[in-house]
Amino acid sequence: MTRHIRHAALFCALLLVALLVNATRVQVLHAEDYETNPANRRDTIARYQQPRGDILVDGRPVTGSRDTGEHLRYERTYRDGPLYAPVTGFASQEYGTTLLEHTEDGLLSGAAPVLAPLPLWNEFTRGRNAGGHVVTTIDPAAQRAAYEGLRSRKGAVAAVEPSTGRILALVSVPSYDPALLSGNGAVARDAWARLNADPDRPMLNRAVRRTYPPGSTFKVVTAAAALDAGVVRNLDRPTDSPDPYILPGTRTRLTNGSEGCEDASVREAFVWSCNTVFAKLGVTTGVERMRATAEAFGFNDPDVRIPFRVARSTFDTTVDRAQLALSSIGQYNTRATPLQMAMVAAAVAGGGQVREPYLVERTTRAGGSTVSTAGSRPVRRAMYPATATRLRELMRGVVEDGTGTKAAIPGAIVGGKTGTAQHGLGNSGTPYAWFISWARGGADMEAKVAVAVVVEDAAANRREISGGGTAAPIARAVMEAVLNS
Amino acid sequence: MSKAGITLATADPPAPTVRLTGRRGVELALIVLAVLLSVYGYCAVGLARNGTVPPGAAGYGAGLGVLALVAHLAVRWRAPCADPVLLPIGVLLNGLGLVLIYRLDLETPGDPAAPTQLIWSTLGVALFIMVVLVLRDHRVLQNYTYVCVTVALVLLTVPILFPAVNGARIWIRVAGFSIQPGEFAKVLLAVFFAAYLAANRGALTYAGRRVRWLRLRLPTGRVLGPIVAVWLVSVGVLVLERDLGTSLLFFGLFVVLLYVATGRTGWIAVGLLLASLGAVAVGRLEPHVHHRIETWLHPFGSIEAGEGPNQIAQSLFAFAEGGTLGTGLGLGHSVLIGFAVKSDFILATAGEELGLAGLSAIFLLYGLLVERGYRAGLALRDPFGRLLAVGLASLVALQVFVIAGGVTGLIPLTGMAMPFLAQGGSSVVTNWAIVALLVRLSDSARRQGGGGAPR
């Protein structure tokens, strides 16, 4: 019997070994698979177990965290949610994150390894660092001025500092309150369904995620290409342009919204926004040189990040001469985000240099020590400095006695360009009203702000003046806010 | 026979007093260690959750300490030669179980289980003391072979008269307490199997050795008739009650004891054949069981089907989160398992919060308990004692394997309580009875060993 008891004991020992081997399999060998299974809620619980780091505008947080006491404990809150939504995006327990909340998520949630005091420290202690903060470049006064200006309309505003590329304002209207989406309950689900079903698409960030035909504001790019190429040497010499202009190779007549464009000089054509002159100028300059200049301004770059992705602004290069003529006045396949057009204005104001726009000044740990700063950004030359000087002259003319007089600021030097873009099938849609501009205070050495405004539902008056009438006052309010701060 | 045992008990002590006292000292030291570990765990939960030692820590430690100390005194008085490891293992596992249940109570504020479990633990220790004090010689139990089997069958049958709880008819509700009579039946059936096989061992072995092939079955069958009938009835009842874990347990116990008693490998073959036939039949016919097998084969099937993780998947997630060292007591999320997290799935909490290290320690504690039971079985000289020790130890080993293997995805899950750890009064009381019997058996083993080598 003794022998058989030993056999039975051996059997029990085998059972024990099987349990230990299997426990090792589950807890060590397969642990990674199980931990990263999307159905495993532990990561989510840990993520919301602590307050999220904040996004700061001018030193003040525009976000916060609320302790709900629920299973997923902390929920995002927003101060002036609709105002800053195009900057912050949302951080939802149910629907993920967008915009800065998305690109800076590792830092804000505390998961970023860079926050750890020592490499692999958190892996060892199973701890999680407090969420870091993101300091933005936004100027609250400019942001609010843009938002107030667009109120009850549809449109977007982007403003940058020409000398650095810092984004001073990023506004999209209609907006939404991202706080509605923070939780995981019925409120968030209802808001999500409602916002997605809204035909006005309030969650669309029009300033960076939507492209519009830039219309006449694109004439700045065409003028820069023509001047750089030497196609135009004297701004005041008549350009020998017909009115109407027959698009090359077609019978289509291109007309103007204003009088006196026939054989106008570039200066007159710019100030009064003559389509015929610039269409012809684009064709004369040629597709290759137009492309080079447009791309130097930032068009056709599929990977602009501020740090979240900006939609690609396009200048079509596979065009015949008629299409090039239309492309040169910001129609056909030419499309731009408001941020891209602000960069165009900034390049003119900044002596022809294009600086990559950015939204995050620096990131810090919860305690305030710096994790990273924006640092110096790459610079690209879009045109010769002499060309920029002449374009500044042209743009000042628009504001002083052209289509953009409503953007004038007493005591400051302002240059601008209006635009009205046709769109829709057979140009049937209500035109988009554009205004791009830059400004420098009387005592300043350089321009302090460049801004682009687009208003989608400008008054049904289809005349060129609508860019100057609707969009220019908004641009002025934004520029004033920056100059006064 | 029993008379001789008692005489031996009263006559023996004087000579080896010094050595035996030393063993009780070891036991006392181990008990203190076990209580301290449990109190430490209790404090760790509070510190991790609120940053403070929980208010009940002193009371909890004192309560557990007093219970363990009284049990120790009973052993010191009535079973001074007993194995000094058995009682401390019981105390540590029971203490740890209370810590884990207390910890899970924090997640389910409306449904505290620890206070009830503490009452049942007290009853369990009381039963332990009673068994140690009253049962002076295990061989007395042989006189109650048929009482045991009758009571066991009644206990197994009674829950059929009560309404099903969560699909299984294994509970009866009396005065607000849920009792699982099947748990008590385990010990009684082990006693019956041991006694019956010890008495008929000669006949079984003789018949098997003498006659081959076809004629083997007749004499064997004649002797085996009652035992097979009892086993069939108990298993039948359990299948009707849908408690498959327990039927598996009984079946395993039956095969192990049959093998140890007769030494015939053929029994194992027959047993395994019957088991696989039964498993296939039940797996095919019973949708409940079929579902369990499917879940075992594809633990993430419900996730892929878009229904979210099932209990097994959640349990695996919990174990995986624990990794090597665990998240620390109070810091895991095993509560996501949901239903039965404090009972059948209690091990997942241990695995998540104590890690592979803690889980292995728990397995090794059970292993040590089983090993000590087997050691007593080897040292004993009477066949009944040997079979009872082996049976009780195997009962623990099989139960741990069935439920631990179930929750870690090694075998299909069958609902069963993790001995000492899991919430469930009947289970705790039964396990204390098993430890008490093992203490008594080990005491007898060392006495029978006399002045010779104690091992």
HADDOCK unambig.tbl for C-alpha pairs under 7 A between the chains (distance, minus, plus):
assign (segid A and resid 1 and name CA) (segid B and resid 260 and name CA) 6.16 0.50 0.50
assign (segid A and resid 1 and name CA) (segid B and resid 261 and name CA) 6.66 0.50 0.50
assign (segid A and resid 1 and name CA) (segid B and resid 263 and name CA) 6.83 0.50 0.50
assign (segid A and resid 2 and name CA) (segid B and resid 378 and name CA) 6.18 0.50 0.50
assign (segid A and resid 4 and name CA) (segid B and resid 260 and name CA) 5.06 0.50 0.50
assign (segid A and resid 4 and name CA) (segid B and resid 263 and name CA) 6.06 0.50 0.50
assign (segid A and resid 5 and name CA) (segid B and resid 260 and name CA) 5.73 0.50 0.50
assign (segid A and resid 8 and name CA) (segid B and resid 256 and name CA) 6.72 0.50 0.50
assign (segid A and resid 9 and name CA) (segid B and resid 374 and name CA) 6.73 0.50 0.50
assign (segid A and resid 12 and name CA) (segid B and resid 397 and name CA) 6.34 0.50 0.50
assign (segid A and resid 15 and name CA) (segid B and resid 401 and name CA) 6.51 0.50 0.50
assign (segid A and resid 16 and name CA) (segid B and resid 367 and name CA) 6.85 0.50 0.50
assign (segid A and resid 19 and name CA) (segid B and resid 405 and name CA) 6.35 0.50 0.50
assign (segid A and resid 20 and name CA) (segid B and resid 360 and name CA) 6.46 0.50 0.50
assign (segid A and resid 22 and name CA) (segid B and resid 410 and name CA) 6.58 0.50 0.50
assign (segid A and resid 23 and name CA) (segid B and resid 356 and name CA) 6.85 0.50 0.50
assign (segid A and resid 23 and name CA) (segid B and resid 408 and name CA) 6.76 0.50 0.50
assign (segid A and resid 24 and name CA) (segid B and resid 356 and name CA) 6.78 0.50 0.50
assign (segid A and resid 26 and name CA) (segid B and resid 316 and name CA) 6.87 0.50 0.50
assign (segid A and resid 26 and name CA) (segid B and resid 319 and name CA) 6.60 0.50 0.50
assign (segid A and resid 26 and name CA) (segid B and resid 320 and name CA) 5.83 0.50 0.50
assign (segid A and resid 27 and name CA) (segid B and resid 319 and name CA) 5.48 0.50 0.50
assign (segid A and resid 27 and name CA) (segid B and resid 320 and name CA) 4.29 0.50 0.50
assign (segid A and resid 27 and name CA) (segid B and resid 322 and name CA) 6.53 0.50 0.50
assign (segid A and resid 27 and name CA) (segid B and resid 323 and name CA) 4.71 0.50 0.50
assign (segid A and resid 27 and name CA) (segid B and resid 324 and name CA) 6.75 0.50 0.50
assign (segid A and resid 27 and name CA) (segid B and resid 356 and name CA) 6.36 0.50 0.50
assign (segid A and resid 28 and name CA) (segid B and resid 320 and name CA) 6.90 0.50 0.50
assign (segid A and resid 28 and name CA) (segid B and resid 323 and name CA) 5.52 0.50 0.50
assign (segid A and resid 28 and name CA) (segid B and resid 324 and name CA) 6.53 0.50 0.50
assign (segid A and resid 31 and name CA) (segid B and resid 320 and name CA) 4.30 0.50 0.50
assign (segid A and resid 31 and name CA) (segid B and resid 321 and name CA) 6.75 0.50 0.50
assign (segid A and resid 31 and name CA) (segid B and resid 323 and name CA) 6.58 0.50 0.50
assign (segid A and resid 34 and name CA) (segid B and resid 317 and name CA) 5.46 0.50 0.50
assign (segid A and resid 34 and name CA) (segid B and resid 320 and name CA) 6.13 0.50 0.50
assign (segid A and resid 35 and name CA) (segid B and resid 317 and name CA) 6.35 0.50 0.50
assign (segid A and resid 35 and name CA) (segid B and resid 320 and name CA) 6.44 0.50 0.50
assign (segid A and resid 35 and name CA) (segid B and resid 321 and name CA) 6.23 0.50 0.50
assign (segid A and resid 39 and name CA) (segid B and resid 303 and name CA) 6.86 0.50 0.50
assign (segid A and resid 39 and name CA) (segid B and resid 308 and name CA) 6.52 0.50 0.50
assign (segid A and resid 39 and name CA) (segid B and resid 309 and name CA) 6.23 0.50 0.50
assign (segid A and resid 40 and name CA) (segid B and resid 317 and name CA) 6.50 0.50 0.50
assign (segid A and resid 42 and name CA) (segid B and resid 333 and name CA) 6.90 0.50 0.50
